[in-house]
Amino acid sequence: MASLMRMWRSPMLIWGLLAAVLAGVVYESYAVFRIARQNTLISQPERVEVDDKTPPVLVLAKAHRLERSGETQETLRLYTSILDRGDERLREQVHYNLGTLYLREAAQLWNAKGVLEYVRVNTLVALAKEQLQKTLRLNPANWDARFNLEYAHRITPPAKEREKADWHGAKPSVFATVPTIPGGAP
């Protein structure tokens, strides 16, 4: 017990503890500063400069702002750039946002042009279904994704009918359609 008391009275131990506490305070202060800076950028996403080192949450905020302003192509580029980055919750949000973006585009196109844009509408709906299913794989309790997936199934355009052949003749045998060599050769 006496040696323990002498150890606590040692100036080296006290200075060491003070240095460790000071290092911890500096480290935590920097973490708080970094989080405050990210929160400021999240609230003002137009100031975010996107590159490879930009945190995914800031890219998500910028993409969401661009989506609201109607810049669909840039939004898609940003969402797809962070699909495989970040934690599971962020990836779920990105898949959900992509699915709803594709679904909104398909619904607008279907309402505006109808069957004339069948291929594009069908492709957008298929992409929306895929993204919403990925969302539900990450979080089966996401009711918004379930609702949108059900809506995607409901607005899926009906399959196009195949054009019927105009030929009405009968072919008595296959050999009647095989081209022959001129001059009667076998």
MDAnalysis code that builds the backbone (N, CA, C; Angstrom):
import MDAnalysis as mda
import numpy as np

u = mda.Universe.empty(558, n_residues=186, atom_resindex=np.repeat(np.arange(186), 3), trajectory=True)
u.add_TopologyAttr("name", ["N", "CA", "C"] * 186)
u.add_TopologyAttr("resid", np.arange(1, 187))
u.add_TopologyAttr("resname", ["MET", "ALA", "SER", "LEU", "MET", "ARG", "MET", "TRP", "ARG", "SER", "PRO", "MET", "LEU", "ILE", "TRP", "GLY", "LEU", "LEU", "ALA", "ALA", "VAL", "LEU", "ALA", "GLY", "VAL", "VAL", "TYR", "GLU", "SER", "TYR", "ALA", "VAL", "PHE", "ARG", "ILE", "ALA", "ARG", "GLN", "ASN", "THR", "LEU", "ILE", "SER", "GLN", "PRO", "GLU", "ARG", "VAL", "GLU", "VAL", "ASP", "ASP", "LYS", "THR", "PRO", "PRO", "VAL", "LEU", "VAL", "LEU", "ALA", "LYS", "ALA", "HIS", "ARG", "LEU", "GLU", "ARG", "SER", "GLY", "GLU", "THR", "GLN", "GLU", "THR", "LEU", "ARG", "LEU", "TYR", "THR", "SER", "ILE", "LEU", "ASP", "ARG", "GLY", "ASP", "GLU", "ARG", "LEU", "ARG", "GLU", "GLN", "VAL", "HIS", "TYR", "ASN", "LEU", "GLY", "THR", "LEU", "TYR", "LEU", "ARG", "GLU", "ALA", "ALA", "GLN", "LEU", "TRP", "ASN", "ALA", "LYS", "GLY", "VAL", "LEU", "GLU", "TYR", "VAL", "ARG", "VAL", "ASN", "THR", "LEU", "VAL", "ALA", "LEU", "ALA", "LYS", "GLU", "GLN", "LEU", "GLN", "LYS", "THR", "LEU", "ARG", "LEU", "ASN", "PRO", "ALA", "ASN", "TRP", "ASP", "ALA", "ARG", "PHE", "ASN", "LEU", "GLU", "TYR", "ALA", "HIS", "ARG", "ILE", "THR", "PRO", "PRO", "ALA", "LYS", "GLU", "ARG", "GLU", "LYS", "ALA", "ASP", "TRP", "HIS", "GLY", "ALA", "LYS", "PRO", "SER", "VAL", "PHE", "ALA", "THR", "VAL", "PRO", "THR", "ILE", "PRO", "GLY", "GLY", "ALA", "PRO"])
u.atoms.positions = np.array([
    [0.803, -1.186, 0.000],
    [0.000, 0.000, 0.000],
    [0.857, 1.265, 0.000],
    [1.940, 1.216, 0.748],
    [2.831, 2.377, 0.834],
    [3.483, 2.640, -0.521],
    [3.857, 1.559, -1.237],
    [4.488, 1.754, -2.550],
    [3.484, 2.350, -3.546],
    [2.226, 1.973, -3.390],
    [1.184, 2.535, -4.249],
    [1.025, 4.027, -3.999],
    [1.090, 4.425, -2.750],
    [0.975, 5.852, -2.420],
    [2.172, 6.626, -2.965],
    [3.387, 6.033, -2.883],
    [4.573, 6.704, -3.415],
    [4.473, 6.860, -4.934],
    [3.882, 5.840, -5.598],
    [3.759, 5.897, -7.046],
    [2.851, 7.058, -7.454],
    [1.760, 7.286, -6.728],
    [0.842, 8.375, -7.058],
    [1.457, 9.734, -6.800],
    [2.436, 9.797, -5.919],
    [3.092, 11.076, -5.610],
    [4.200, 11.387, -6.607],
    [4.534, 10.470, -7.471],
    [5.610, 10.647, -8.436],
    [5.196, 11.692, -9.470],
    [6.048, 12.698, -9.722],
    [5.705, 13.731, -10.712],
    [5.635, 13.182, -12.140],
    [6.381, 12.139, -12.453],
    [6.338, 11.567, -13.799],
    [4.966, 10.985, -14.101],
    [4.386, 10.308, -13.132],
    [3.077, 9.718, -13.329],
    [2.022, 10.803, -13.499],
    [2.102, 11.824, -12.711],
    [1.119, 12.920, -12.809],
    [1.228, 13.608, -14.164],
    [2.454, 13.894, -14.636],
    [2.628, 14.540, -15.937],
    [2.185, 13.606, -17.075],
    [2.418, 12.341, -16.921],
    [1.981, 11.370, -17.925],
    [0.466, 11.320, -18.022],
    [-0.206, 11.288, -16.873],
    [-1.671, 11.295, -16.864],
    [-2.225, 12.586, -17.457],
    [-1.626, 13.707, -17.106],
    [-2.066, 14.990, -17.668],
    [-1.884, 15.016, -19.192],
    [-0.769, 14.475, -19.678],
    [-0.528, 14.436, -21.125],
    [-1.559, 13.543, -21.815],
    [-1.891, 12.410, -21.213],
    [-2.886, 11.510, -21.805],
    [-4.262, 12.162, -21.840],
    [-4.625, 12.849, -20.756],
    [-5.920, 13.536, -20.712],
    [-5.951, 14.652, -21.753],
    [-4.861, 15.402, -21.859],
    [-4.803, 16.488, -22.840],
    [-4.901, 15.934, -24.265],
    [-4.236, 14.837, -24.552],
    [-4.316, 14.228, -25.883],
    [-5.742, 13.763, -26.169],
    [-6.403, 13.200, -25.173],
    [-7.796, 12.771, -25.354],
    [-8.706, 13.956, -25.622],
    [-8.501, 15.052, -24.926],
    [-9.326, 16.254, -25.128],
    [-9.110, 16.819, -26.526],
    [-7.856, 16.862, -26.983],
    [-7.562, 17.377, -28.322],
    [-8.204, 16.489, -29.381],
    [-8.078, 15.169, -29.221],
    [-8.655, 14.236, -30.189],
    [-10.173, 14.383, -30.257],
    [-10.832, 14.419, -29.129],
    [-12.287, 14.565, -29.096],
    [-12.728, 15.926, -29.618],
    [-11.953, 16.976, -29.353],
    [-12.287, 18.305, -29.877],
    [-12.239, 18.309, -31.395],
    [-11.230, 17.635, -31.956],
    [-11.141, 17.548, -33.411],
    [-12.328, 16.762, -33.972],
    [-12.724, 15.695, -33.308],
    [-13.873, 14.895, -33.775],
    [-15.146, 15.736, -33.746],
    [-15.341, 16.521, -32.690],
    [-16.523, 17.390, -32.597],
    [-16.484, 18.446, -33.696],
    [-15.302, 19.028, -33.955],
    [-15.162, 20.021, -35.017],
    [-15.510, 19.416, -36.376],
    [-15.003, 18.193, -36.651],
    [-15.262, 17.526, -37.923],
    [-16.751, 17.222, -38.091],
    [-17.408, 16.761, -37.033],
    [-18.841, 16.463, -37.094],
    [-19.650, 17.742, -37.301],
    [-19.262, 18.814, -36.617],
    [-19.967, 20.090, -36.791],
    [-19.818, 20.593, -38.229],
    [-18.628, 20.426, -38.806],
    [-18.403, 20.846, -40.196],
    [-19.271, 20.016, -41.147],
    [-19.347, 18.692, -40.919],
    [-20.193, 17.849, -41.762],
    [-21.659, 18.226, -41.624],
    [-22.104, 18.521, -40.421],
    [-23.497, 18.923, -40.225],
    [-23.804, 20.225, -40.950],
    [-22.855, 21.152, -40.957],
    [-23.048, 22.405, -41.688],
    [-23.173, 22.124, -43.181],
    [-22.326, 21.233, -43.705],
    [-22.391, 20.913, -45.129],
    [-23.665, 20.143, -45.478],
    [-24.138, 19.304, -44.549],
    [-25.390, 18.591, -44.808],
    [-26.545, 19.576, -44.899],
    [-26.513, 20.610, -44.077],
    [-27.600, 21.594, -44.122],
    [-27.477, 22.520, -45.326],
    [-26.298, 22.602, -45.932],
    [-26.083, 23.422, -47.126],
    [-25.377, 22.585, -48.199],
    [-26.070, 21.592, -48.778],
    [-25.397, 20.656, -49.697],
    [-24.888, 21.280, -50.977],
    [-25.346, 22.463, -51.333],
    [-24.839, 23.085, -52.560],
    [-23.366, 23.463, -52.412],
    [-22.863, 23.545, -51.198],
    [-21.451, 23.870, -50.949],
    [-20.549, 22.645, -50.981],
    [-21.124, 21.451, -51.080],
    [-20.335, 20.216, -51.060],
    [-19.631, 20.035, -52.401],
    [-18.328, 19.852, -52.348],
    [-17.530, 19.533, -53.527],
    [-17.290, 18.031, -53.510],
    [-17.811, 17.324, -54.500],
    [-17.752, 15.866, -54.515],
    [-16.484, 15.393, -55.214],
    [-15.744, 14.534, -54.533],
    [-14.620, 13.811, -55.113],
    [-14.579, 12.422, -54.480],
    [-13.496, 11.686, -54.700],
    [-13.428, 10.313, -54.193],
    [-13.356, 10.243, -52.669],
    [-12.876, 11.294, -52.034],
    [-12.704, 11.273, -50.578],
    [-13.870, 11.907, -49.823],
    [-14.868, 12.385, -50.528],
    [-16.028, 12.992, -49.874],
    [-16.800, 11.914, -49.124],
    [-17.136, 12.157, -47.855],
    [-17.907, 11.158, -47.098],
    [-19.252, 10.875, -47.778],
    [-19.683, 9.607, -47.777],
    [-20.916, 9.232, -48.476],
    [-22.148, 9.997, -47.988],
    [-22.188, 10.354, -46.721],
    [-23.366, 11.059, -46.213],
    [-23.482, 12.450, -46.846],
    [-22.342, 13.086, -47.136],
    [-22.385, 14.393, -47.803],
    [-22.788, 14.248, -49.267],
    [-22.313, 13.192, -49.922],
    [-22.708, 12.938, -51.311],
    [-24.214, 12.664, -51.371],
    [-24.729, 11.911, -50.387],
    [-26.166, 11.637, -50.326],
    [-26.964, 12.930, -50.176],
    [-26.496, 13.825, -49.316],
    [-27.189, 15.100, -49.127],
    [-27.182, 15.927, -50.410],
    [-26.037, 15.964, -51.087],
    [-25.962, 16.729, -52.338],
    [-26.860, 16.110, -53.409],
    [-26.859, 14.773, -53.513],
    [-27.700, 14.100, -54.508],
    [-29.174, 14.354, -54.222],
    [-29.545, 14.333, -52.954],
    [-30.941, 14.590, -52.591],
    [-31.350, 16.015, -52.984],
    [-30.473, 16.977, -52.766],
    [-30.761, 18.370, -53.148],
    [-30.893, 18.489, -54.664],
    [-29.994, 17.820, -55.401],
    [-30.073, 17.862, -56.859],
    [-31.351, 17.198, -57.371],
    [-31.760, 16.137, -56.697],
    [-33.002, 15.460, -57.097],
    [-34.195, 16.388, -56.937],
    [-34.221, 17.143, -55.856],
    [-35.326, 18.085, -55.631],
    [-35.323, 19.233, -56.641],
    [-34.145, 19.581, -57.141],
    [-34.081, 20.668, -58.120],
    [-34.275, 20.177, -59.549],
    [-34.421, 18.849, -59.732],
    [-34.747, 18.316, -61.044],
    [-33.566, 17.887, -61.889],
    [-32.385, 17.846, -61.340],
    [-31.199, 17.435, -62.098],
    [-31.020, 15.921, -61.966],
    [-31.784, 15.180, -62.741],
    [-31.864, 13.733, -62.601],
    [-30.566, 13.029, -62.956],
    [-29.916, 13.409, -64.028],
    [-28.708, 12.700, -64.469],
    [-27.579, 12.827, -63.449],
    [-27.358, 14.010, -62.940],
    [-26.311, 14.203, -61.925],
    [-26.675, 13.477, -60.633],
    [-27.960, 13.466, -60.309],
    [-28.421, 12.739, -59.126],
    [-28.130, 11.256, -59.254],
    [-28.440, 10.679, -60.407],
    [-28.162, 9.267, -60.639],
    [-26.673, 8.967, -60.547],
    [-25.849, 9.843, -61.078],
    [-24.402, 9.646, -61.033],
    [-23.905, 9.642, -59.589],
    [-24.403, 10.578, -58.785],
    [-23.961, 10.656, -57.390],
    [-24.455, 9.456, -56.581],
    [-25.713, 9.074, -56.784],
    [-26.233, 7.914, -56.047],
    [-25.447, 6.655, -56.387],
    [-25.189, 6.434, -57.662],
    [-24.475, 5.216, -58.028],
    [-23.020, 5.246, -57.579],
    [-22.460, 6.434, -57.374],
    [-21.072, 6.509, -56.906],
    [-20.933, 6.080, -55.450],
    [-22.024, 6.118, -54.672],
    [-21.921, 5.740, -53.257],
    [-22.717, 4.484, -52.923],
    [-23.123, 3.718, -53.939],
    [-23.911, 2.509, -53.686],
    [-23.174, 1.512, -52.793],
    [-21.885, 1.370, -52.962],
    [-21.126, 0.375, -52.207],
    [-20.331, 0.985, -51.056],
    [-20.560, 2.225, -50.748],
    [-19.838, 2.886, -49.655],
    [-20.782, 3.139, -48.489],
    [-20.213, 3.307, -47.332],
    [-21.025, 3.647, -46.168],
    [-21.587, 2.426, -45.462],
    [-22.312, 2.689, -44.417],
    [-22.883, 1.605, -43.623],
    [-24.177, 1.095, -44.267],
    [-24.759, 0.097, -43.637],
    [-25.946, -0.555, -44.201],
    [-27.132, 0.404, -44.286],
    [-27.303, 1.245, -43.298],
    [-28.413, 2.201, -43.284],
    [-28.303, 3.196, -44.442],
    [-27.087, 3.654, -44.710],
    [-26.884, 4.601, -45.807],
    [-27.133, 3.918, -47.151],
    [-26.644, 2.678, -47.321],
    [-26.880, 1.956, -48.571],
    [-28.370, 1.703, -48.771],
    [-29.080, 1.406, -47.689],
    [-30.534, 1.227, -47.782],
    [-31.192, 2.505, -48.297],
    [-30.769, 3.643, -47.768],
    [-31.334, 4.926, -48.181],
    [-31.025, 5.219, -49.650],
    [-29.815, 4.898, -50.077],
    [-29.428, 5.151, -51.473],
    [-30.256, 4.280, -52.420],
    [-30.407, 2.980, -52.087],
    [-31.223, 2.099, -52.932],
    [-32.677, 2.573, -52.985],
    [-33.195, 2.990, -51.842],
    [-34.579, 3.476, -51.800],
    [-34.730, 4.741, -52.659],
    [-33.797, 5.665, -52.520],
    [-33.874, 6.908, -53.294],
    [-33.766, 6.628, -54.794],
    [-32.870, 5.714, -55.164],
    [-32.758, 5.357, -56.589],
    [-34.050, 4.727, -57.098],
    [-34.621, 3.819, -56.301],
    [-35.860, 3.162, -56.705],
    [-36.998, 4.153, -56.893],
    [-37.132, 5.083, -55.962],
    [-38.217, 6.058, -56.094],
    [-37.963, 7.038, -57.234],
    [-36.693, 7.342, -57.487],
    [-36.369, 8.221, -58.613],
    [-36.746, 7.553, -59.936],
    [-36.358, 6.283, -60.101],
    [-36.725, 5.555, -61.323],
    [-38.246, 5.431, -61.440],
    [-38.904, 5.160, -60.329],
    [-40.354, 4.988, -60.341],
    [-41.060, 6.289, -60.704],
    [-40.596, 7.389, -60.164],
    [-41.191, 8.690, -60.477],
    [-41.012, 9.022, -61.955],
    [-39.804, 8.763, -62.478],
    [-39.546, 9.011, -63.900],
    [-40.459, 8.149, -64.777],
    [-40.625, 6.876, -64.414],
    [-41.469, 5.968, -65.197],
    [-42.923, 6.411, -65.161],
    [-43.417, 6.794, -63.985],
    [-44.815, 7.216, -63.865],
    [-45.069, 8.492, -64.665],
    [-44.141, 9.432, -64.616],
    [-44.304, 10.670, -65.375],
    [-44.297, 10.388, -66.876],
    [-43.397, 9.512, -67.308],
    [-43.312, 9.183, -68.726],
    [-44.550, 8.423, -69.187],
    [-45.034, 7.495, -68.362],
    [-46.225, 6.712, -68.701],
    [-47.445, 7.625, -68.796],
    [-47.577, 8.560, -67.858],
    [-48.715, 9.487, -67.874],
    [-48.636, 10.462, -69.036],
    [-47.428, 10.849, -69.434],
    [-47.275, 11.829, -70.507],
    [-47.389, 11.199, -71.895],
    [-46.750, 10.052, -72.105],
    [-46.676, 9.499, -73.454],
    [-47.365, 8.153, -73.608],
    [-47.593, 7.449, -72.524],
    [-48.288, 6.165, -72.595],
    [-47.495, 5.101, -73.321],
    [-48.166, 4.365, -74.178],
    [-47.577, 3.221, -74.857],
    [-46.481, 3.636, -75.837],
    [-46.470, 4.878, -76.253],
    [-45.449, 5.337, -77.197],
    [-44.044, 5.185, -76.637],
    [-43.893, 5.261, -75.331],
    [-42.589, 5.112, -74.679],
    [-42.536, 3.809, -73.889],
    [-43.107, 2.754, -74.453],
    [-43.229, 1.475, -73.758],
    [-41.884, 0.945, -73.258],
    [-40.889, 0.947, -74.105],
    [-39.597, 0.360, -73.755],
    [-38.940, 1.137, -72.624],
    [-38.950, 2.454, -72.721],
    [-38.331, 3.269, -71.665],
    [-39.061, 3.114, -70.339],
    [-40.383, 3.135, -70.377],
    [-41.172, 2.989, -69.154],
    [-40.916, 1.625, -68.530],
    [-40.918, 0.596, -69.349],
    [-40.697, -0.756, -68.844],
    [-39.303, -0.891, -68.225],
    [-38.299, -0.286, -68.842],
    [-36.940, -0.329, -68.316],
    [-36.846, 0.408, -66.988],
    [-37.439, 1.591, -66.905],
    [-37.405, 2.361, -65.656],
    [-38.132, 1.634, -64.524],
    [-39.258, 1.022, -64.834],
    [-39.995, 0.270, -63.804],
    [-39.181, -0.929, -63.336],
    [-38.516, -1.604, -64.265],
    [-37.682, -2.750, -63.880],
    [-36.522, -2.308, -62.990],
    [-35.900, -1.173, -63.315],
    [-34.826, -0.641, -62.470],
    [-35.351, -0.251, -61.093],
    [-36.536, 0.345, -61.046],
    [-37.133, 0.726, -59.767],
    [-37.400, -0.506, -58.914],
    [-37.944, -1.550, -59.536],
    [-38.220, -2.784, -58.786],
    [-36.936, -3.365, -58.213],
    [-35.898, -3.377, -59.019],
    [-34.615, -3.935, -58.574],
    [-34.069, -3.172, -57.362],
    [-34.083, -1.837, -57.438],
    [-33.556, -1.036, -56.327],
    [-34.424, -1.171, -55.071],
    [-35.720, -1.214, -55.245],
    [-36.603, -1.352, -54.079],
    [-36.475, -2.737, -53.451],
    [-36.235, -3.762, -54.258],
    [-36.006, -5.093, -53.699],
    [-34.697, -5.138, -52.923],
    [-33.666, -4.447, -53.411],
    [-32.404, -4.372, -52.663],
    [-32.608, -3.638, -51.339],
    [-33.453, -2.616, -51.358],
    [-33.778, -1.911, -50.114],
    [-34.421, -2.849, -49.119],
    [-35.357, -3.639, -49.593],
    [-36.060, -4.559, -48.698],
    [-35.158, -5.697, -48.228],
    [-34.144, -6.057, -49.004],
    [-33.189, -7.060, -48.525],
    [-32.365, -6.493, -47.375],
    [-32.039, -5.208, -47.452],
    [-31.273, -4.583, -46.384],
    [-32.129, -4.318, -45.148],
    [-33.407, -3.971, -45.351],
    [-34.302, -3.690, -44.231],
    [-35.715, -4.124, -44.609],
    [-36.101, -5.345, -44.236],
    [-37.436, -5.839, -44.593],
    [-38.572, -5.046, -43.949],
    [-38.292, -4.245, -42.950],
    [-39.333, -3.480, -42.262],
    [-39.568, -2.105, -42.890],
    [-38.956, -1.814, -44.019],
    [-39.118, -0.508, -44.669],
    [-40.451, -0.498, -45.424],
    [-41.470, 0.082, -44.807],
    [-42.811, 0.061, -45.385],
    [-42.936, 0.965, -46.594],
    [-42.170, 2.038, -46.634],
    [-42.211, 2.907, -47.813],
    [-41.711, 2.163, -49.047],
    [-40.653, 1.386, -48.877],
    [-40.129, 0.602, -50.003],
    [-41.144, -0.465, -50.429],
    [-41.820, -1.069, -49.462],
    [-42.844, -2.063, -49.804],
    [-43.979, -1.426, -50.606],
    [-44.420, -0.263, -50.164],
    [-45.504, 0.440, -50.853],
    [-45.086, 0.792, -52.279],
    [-43.874, 1.338, -52.429],
    [-43.414, 1.730, -53.766],
    [-43.196, 0.519, -54.668],
    [-42.740, -0.590, -54.092],
    [-42.577, -1.800, -54.894],
    [-43.935, -2.311, -55.376],
    [-44.926, -2.252, -54.507],
    [-46.283, -2.654, -54.916],
    [-46.798, -1.721, -56.019],
    [-46.546, -0.427, -55.885],
    [-46.942, 0.527, -56.914],
    [-46.229, 0.224, -58.227],
    [-44.948, -0.139, -58.158],
    [-44.194, -0.477, -59.375],
    [-44.796, -1.697, -60.064],
    [-45.230, -2.666, -59.275],
    [-45.861, -3.835, -59.881],
    [-47.202, -3.470, -60.521],
    [-47.889, -2.515, -59.937],
    [-49.201, -2.126, -60.481],
    [-49.092, -1.307, -61.754],
    [-48.057, -0.487, -61.875],
    [-47.957, 0.355, -63.074],
    [-47.118, -0.294, -64.162],
    [-46.672, -1.518, -63.957],
    [-45.917, -2.200, -65.000],
    [-46.782, -2.274, -66.253],
    [-46.285, -1.763, -67.360],
    [-47.089, -1.783, -68.579],
    [-47.366, -3.217, -69.026],
    [-48.511, -3.439, -69.655],
    [-48.805, -4.789, -70.142],
    [-47.816, -5.177, -71.236],
    [-47.611, -6.459, -71.378],
    [-46.671, -6.939, -72.385],
    [-47.165, -6.581, -73.780],
    [-46.242, -6.239, -74.639],
    [-46.597, -5.917, -76.021],
    [-46.983, -7.198, -76.736],
    [-47.986, -7.110, -77.555],
    [-48.388, -8.272, -78.335],
    [-47.467, -8.410, -79.527],
    [-47.165, -9.650, -79.874],
    [-46.348, -9.890, -81.052],
    [-47.174, -9.627, -82.305],
    [-46.489, -9.101, -83.300],
    [-47.174, -8.863, -84.563],
    [-47.447, -10.205, -85.230],
    [-48.626, -10.349, -85.758],
    [-48.993, -11.595, -86.415],
    [-48.438, -11.607, -87.831],
    [-48.069, -12.789, -88.265],
    [-47.526, -12.934, -89.617],
    [-48.637, -12.706, -90.639],
    [-48.284, -12.084, -91.746],
    [-49.260, -11.804, -92.801],
    [-49.399, -12.971, -93.774],
    [-48.557, -13.962, -93.702],
    [-48.575, -15.064, -94.654],
    [-49.694, -16.030, -94.302],
    [-50.525, -16.356, -95.247],
    [-51.682, -17.230, -95.009],
    [-51.617, -18.535, -95.775],
    [-50.606, -18.747, -96.577],
    [-50.507, -19.959, -97.390],
    [-50.180, -21.182, -96.543],
    [-50.311, -22.335, -97.153],
    [-50.003, -23.578, -96.459],
    [-48.730, -24.160, -97.041],
    [-47.913, -24.757, -96.196],
    [-46.696, -25.409, -96.643],
    [-46.903, -26.913, -96.493],
    [-47.073, -27.636, -97.611],
    [-47.293, -29.073, -97.491],
    [-46.056, -29.810, -97.006],
    [-44.844, -29.286, -97.288],
    [-43.653, -29.960, -96.784],
    [-42.544, -28.931, -96.595],
    [-41.540, -29.341, -95.890],
    [-40.400, -28.467, -95.663],
    [-39.647, -28.238, -96.955],
    [-39.635, -29.240, -97.825],
    [-38.851, -29.148, -99.042],
    [-39.382, -28.089, -99.995],
    [-40.611, -27.674, -99.788],
    [-41.172, -26.657, -100.668],
    [-40.532, -25.300, -100.418],
    [-39.912, -25.120, -99.276],
    [-39.317, -23.829, -98.960],
    [-37.811, -23.824, -99.123],
    [-37.192, -25.003, -99.389],
    [-35.748, -25.067, -99.548],
    [-35.398, -24.580, -100.945],
    [-34.480, -23.625, -101.045],
    [-34.114, -23.158, -102.387],
    [-33.360, -24.260, -103.152],
    [-33.600, -24.327, -104.447],
    [-32.974, -25.362, -105.269],
    [-31.884, -24.757, -106.111],
    [-31.075, -25.632, -106.637],
    [-29.999, -25.198, -107.508],
    [-30.573, -25.080, -108.912],
    [-30.352, -23.980, -109.595],
    [-30.885, -23.843, -110.945],
    [-30.279, -24.891, -111.875],
    [-31.064, -25.382, -112.762],
    [-30.609, -26.356, -113.740],
    [-30.972, -27.772, -113.367],
    [-31.667, -28.004, -112.286],
    [-32.159, -29.312, -111.928],
    [-31.179, -30.202, -111.238],
    [-30.107, -29.729, -110.723],
    [-29.157, -30.582, -110.010],
    [-29.789, -31.049, -108.694],
    [-29.361, -32.252, -108.199],
    [-30.002, -32.772, -106.980],
    [-29.640, -32.028, -105.732],
])
